[in-house]
Amino acid sequence: MKSVLSKKVTSLLIGLASIGVFQTAVHAQADSYPNRPIKLVITWPVGGFADTLGRAVANQLGPILGQQIVVENRGGANGMIGADAVAKAAPDGYTLMFQSVTSHAINPTMYGKTPYSTEKDIVPLAVVASVPMLLVANPNLPAKNIAELIALAKKKPDELSYASFGNGSASHLAGELFTNQAGIKMTHIPYKGGAPAITDTLSGQVPMSFSAFGVALPHVKSGKLIALGTTGPTRAKLLPDVPTIEEAGNLKAYEMSIVYAVWAPAGVPAPIVSKLSKALEQVVASAAFKEKLVNDGGEVMNISTPAESNAYFQKEMQRLSKIVKNGNIKAD
């Protein structure tokens, strides 16, 4: 009996010792982290707003952590190609992802299946920015405000069309939510990016577009496009005279901003996650990052703990997936 008890005690002590060694190793790993460059995967092509904002994060994060942040653009499939690479990366803190919450949240619903688990394989470290869109129109459109647009669309169901910067994109969802809440029907015309969408709106090929704020702003200021409304929850500081779509159309709780976050593969040790979260909190507090956002009509979002970031993401998944299902939005 004593022999059996002694073996159990010995096994317990060995187990506790092993746990102690493991915890010591983890903390040692965190103390030395990072000791080599970190890769930030941006899930969109070079040159777009997501790319420039992601690079702004990288530029600020590197000096804080004392290591170079190497940006790698992996665009395609509404961000899924880049996300898949991150999901399969080693969970050591040396591979991160910059992706919009919007795209990441709707992909499982829109595609029906993803090569990774959106909720289990990739975890948000911090939600860093929110950027509204502008509904802009060619001056030839008879409607000059949201109320007139709704009235015109009700008279001519499906005759009016709007451009987005991609099927299933935030601008597509902005249009889908608008038509649904306003009780109107308009034809969605998806483009491969915001630049060609705004080009065809300028030429009158398509009468209006849900555009990234920074892309549309110069054309609004020059008078080449009319800003009918902003998709954000409040009026944009750069265009204070332009109402939100919610207030102009009397559409309660209408909002469709593009929200960006930094993510990591699941399983990154907690001390490293904590170090990254604190560093990202410093990034969003920096003057350079704030200036970048302000110039593009955006605002800082300082949801800096993984728990808070995940709670926000889960809430957005439910809200956005409902829009996708109601609009029967499918992948190309």
C-alpha positions in Angstrom: 0.0 0.0 0.0 2.8 2.3 1.0 4.6 1.5 -2.2 1.6 2.4 -4.4 1.1 5.6 -2.4 4.7 6.5 -2.8 4.6 6.0 -6.6 1.5 8.2 -6.8 3.3 10.9 -4.8 6.4 10.6 -6.9 4.3 10.9 -10.1 2.5 13.9 -8.7 5.8 15.6 -7.8 7.3 14.8 -11.3 4.2 16.3 -12.9 4.3 19.5 -10.8 8.0 19.8 -11.6 7.3 19.4 -15.3 4.7 22.1 -15.1 7.1 24.3 -13.3 9.8 23.7 -16.0 7.3 24.4 -18.8 6.1 27.6 -17.2 9.7 28.8 -16.7 10.4 28.0 -20.3 7.3 30.0 -21.5 8.2 33.0 -19.4 11.8 32.8 -20.6 10.5 32.7 -24.2 8.3 35.7 -23.5 11.2 37.7 -21.9 13.4 37.2 -25.0 10.5 37.9 -27.4 10.9 39.2 -30.0 14.5 38.3 -30.9 14.0 38.2 -34.7 11.8 40.0 -37.2 8.0 39.6 -37.0 5.9 39.0 -40.1 2.6 40.9 -40.5 0.4 39.4 -43.2 -1.9 42.0 -44.7 -4.8 40.1 -46.4 -5.3 42.6 -49.2 -3.2 43.6 -52.2 -0.6 46.4 -52.2 -1.9 50.0 -52.5 -5.4 49.8 -51.0 -6.4 51.5 -47.8 -6.1 48.2 -45.8 -2.5 47.9 -47.0 -1.5 51.5 -46.1 -3.2 51.3 -42.7 -1.6 47.9 -42.0 1.8 49.3 -42.9 1.2 52.2 -40.6 0.7 49.7 -37.8 3.9 47.9 -38.8 5.9 51.1 -38.8 4.8 52.0 -35.3 4.9 48.5 -33.8 8.5 47.7 -34.9 10.2 50.4 -32.8 8.0 49.6 -29.8 9.0 45.9 -29.9 12.6 46.6 -31.0 12.3 44.4 -34.1 11.6 44.8 -37.7 8.0 44.1 -38.8 8.1 42.6 -42.3 4.9 43.1 -44.2 3.7 40.4 -46.5 0.6 41.0 -48.7 -1.5 37.9 -49.4 -4.7 39.1 -51.0 -7.5 37.1 -52.5 -10.8 35.4 -51.5 -12.0 38.4 -49.3 -8.9 37.9 -47.1 -9.2 34.1 -46.7 -5.9 33.3 -48.5 -3.9 35.4 -46.0 -5.9 34.2 -43.1 -5.3 30.6 -44.0 -1.6 31.2 -44.0 -1.7 32.8 -40.6 -4.0 30.0 -39.2 -1.4 27.4 -40.2 1.6 29.4 -38.9 3.5 28.5 -35.8 1.9 30.1 -32.7 5.0 31.8 -31.5 4.1 35.5 -32.0 6.3 35.8 -35.1 3.4 35.7 -37.6 0.5 38.2 -37.2 -2.4 39.3 -39.4 -3.9 42.6 -40.3 -7.4 42.1 -41.5 -10.8 43.9 -41.4 -13.2 42.5 -38.8 -15.9 42.8 -41.5 -14.4 40.5 -44.0 -13.1 38.0 -41.5 -16.5 37.8 -39.8 -18.6 37.2 -42.9 -16.4 34.8 -44.8 -17.8 31.6 -43.1 -21.4 32.6 -44.0 -20.6 33.9 -47.4 -18.4 31.1 -48.6 -20.2 28.4 -46.6 -16.8 26.9 -45.6 -13.3 28.2 -44.8 -10.1 26.2 -44.8 -9.6 27.2 -41.1 -11.9 27.9 -38.1 -12.5 31.6 -38.0 -13.2 31.5 -34.3 -10.8 28.8 -33.1 -7.6 29.1 -35.3 -7.1 32.8 -35.3 -7.6 35.1 -32.3 -7.8 38.9 -32.3 -5.2 40.7 -30.3 -6.5 44.3 -30.6 -9.2 46.2 -32.6 -7.4 49.3 -33.7 -9.4 51.4 -36.2 -12.8 52.2 -37.6 -13.3 53.9 -41.0 -16.7 54.8 -42.3 -17.6 54.9 -46.0 -19.3 57.5 -48.1 -22.3 57.0 -50.3 -21.3 59.3 -53.2 -23.3 60.0 -56.4 -22.5 61.3 -59.8 -24.0 64.9 -60.1 -26.3 63.6 -62.9 -28.2 61.5 -60.4 -31.6 63.3 -59.8 -31.5 62.6 -56.1 -29.3 65.0 -54.1 -29.8 63.6 -50.6 -30.7 60.3 -48.9 -34.4 61.1 -48.6 -34.7 61.9 -52.3 -32.7 58.7 -53.2 -35.1 56.6 -51.2 -38.1 58.2 -52.8 -36.6 57.8 -56.3 -35.7 54.1 -55.6 -39.3 53.4 -54.5 -40.6 54.8 -57.7 -38.1 52.9 -59.8 -37.3 49.6 -58.1 -34.2 47.9 -59.4 -33.6 50.7 -61.9 -30.9 52.4 -59.8 -27.6 50.8 -59.3 -24.7 51.2 -56.9 -21.0 50.2 -57.1 -19.1 48.4 -54.3 -15.4 47.5 -54.1 -16.2 43.8 -54.2 -18.8 41.1 -53.7 -19.2 40.5 -50.0 -17.1 43.6 -49.2 -18.0 46.1 -46.5 -19.3 48.5 -49.2 -21.5 45.7 -50.5 -22.9 45.1 -47.0 -23.4 48.8 -46.6 -25.6 48.9 -49.7 -27.4 45.7 -48.7 -28.2 47.1 -45.2 -29.3 50.4 -46.7 -31.7 48.9 -49.2 -33.1 46.5 -46.6 -33.7 49.1 -44.0 -35.1 51.7 -46.4 -37.4 49.1 -48.0 -36.0 49.7 -51.6 -34.5 47.7 -54.3 -31.3 48.7 -56.1 -28.9 46.7 -58.3 -25.5 45.9 -56.9 -22.5 46.3 -59.2 -19.3 44.7 -57.7 -15.9 46.0 -58.8 -12.5 44.6 -58.2 -11.5 47.3 -55.8 -12.4 50.8 -54.8 -10.4 52.6 -57.5 -12.3 51.2 -60.5 -15.7 51.6 -58.7 -15.1 55.3 -58.1 -13.7 55.8 -61.6 -17.0 54.5 -63.1 -19.0 56.6 -60.7 -17.1 59.7 -61.8 -17.8 58.9 -65.4 -21.5 58.2 -64.8 -21.2 54.5 -65.8 -22.8 53.8 -62.5 -24.7 56.5 -60.7 -23.5 56.0 -57.1 -21.0 54.1 -55.0 -20.4 53.1 -51.4 -16.8 54.1 -51.3 -13.9 54.1 -48.9 -13.8 57.6 -47.3 -10.3 58.5 -48.3 -10.9 57.4 -51.9 -14.0 59.5 -52.4 -13.1 62.5 -50.3 -10.9 64.4 -53.0 -13.7 64.0 -55.6 -16.3 65.3 -53.1 -14.2 68.3 -52.3 -13.6 69.0 -56.0 -17.4 68.9 -56.7 -17.1 65.9 -59.1 -19.1 63.7 -56.7 -21.9 64.5 -54.3 -21.7 63.0 -50.8 -25.2 61.8 -49.9 -24.3 60.4 -46.5 -21.7 58.6 -44.4 -22.1 55.1 -43.2 -20.6 55.8 -39.8 -22.5 56.2 -36.5 -21.6 59.9 -36.4 -20.9 62.7 -38.9 -17.3 62.6 -40.2 -15.1 65.4 -38.9 -13.7 66.0 -42.4 -17.2 66.5 -43.8 -19.3 67.8 -40.9 -22.1 69.0 -43.2 -22.7 65.6 -44.6 -25.3 63.6 -42.5 -25.1 60.0 -41.5 -27.3 57.7 -43.5 -29.0 56.8 -40.3 -30.1 60.4 -39.6 -30.8 61.4 -43.2 -32.9 58.3 -44.0 -34.3 57.9 -40.5 -32.9 54.4 -40.5 -32.4 53.4 -36.9 -29.0 51.9 -36.0 -27.8 52.0 -39.5 -24.0 51.6 -39.5 -21.4 49.9 -41.7 -17.9 51.1 -40.9 -14.8 49.1 -41.9 -13.2 48.0 -38.6 -9.6 46.7 -38.6 -7.8 44.4 -36.1 -4.5 42.6 -35.6 -4.7 38.9 -35.1 -2.5 35.9 -34.2 -2.6 32.2 -34.6 -4.4 30.4 -31.7 -2.0 29.1 -29.1 0.5 31.9 -28.8 1.7 31.9 -25.2 -0.2 34.2 -22.9 2.9 36.3 -21.9 3.7 37.0 -25.6 0.0 37.8 -26.3 0.1 40.3 -23.4 3.3 41.9 -24.7 1.8 42.3 -28.2 -1.5 43.7 -26.9 0.3 46.3 -24.8 2.5 47.3 -27.8 -0.6 47.6 -30.0 -2.1 49.9 -27.4 0.9 52.2 -27.8 0.5 52.0 -31.5 -3.1 53.3 -31.5 -2.1 56.0 -29.0 0.7 57.3 -31.3 0.3 60.7 -33.0 1.4 59.2 -36.4 -1.3 56.5 -36.3 -4.0 58.9 -35.3 -2.9 61.4 -38.0 -3.1 58.6 -40.6 -6.6 57.7 -39.6 -7.9 61.3 -39.3 -6.7 62.1 -42.8 -8.7 59.2 -44.1 -11.8 60.0 -42.1 -11.3 57.2 -39.6 -11.1 57.0 -35.8 -8.9 55.0 -33.4 -10.5 52.0 -31.7 -8.6 51.1 -28.6 -10.0 47.6 -27.8 -6.6 46.3 -26.7 -7.1 43.1 -24.8 -7.7 39.8 -26.5 -10.8 39.1 -24.4 -12.5 42.5 -25.3 -11.4 42.1 -28.9 -12.9 38.6 -29.1 -16.2 39.8 -27.5 -16.4 42.6 -30.1 -15.6 40.1 -32.9 -18.3 37.6 -31.8 -20.9 40.4 -31.7 -20.0 41.6 -35.2 -20.0 38.0 -36.5 -23.7 37.7 -35.5 -24.7 41.1 -36.9 -22.8 40.8 -40.2 -23.7 37.2 -40.8 -27.4 38.2 -40.5 -27.0 40.8 -43.3 -25.3 38.2 -45.5 -28.0 35.7 -45.0 -30.9 38.2 -45.4 -29.3 39.5 -48.7 -28.5 35.9 -49.9 -24.9 37.1 -50.5 -22.8 34.4 -52.0 -19.1 34.3 -53.0 -18.2 34.9 -56.7 
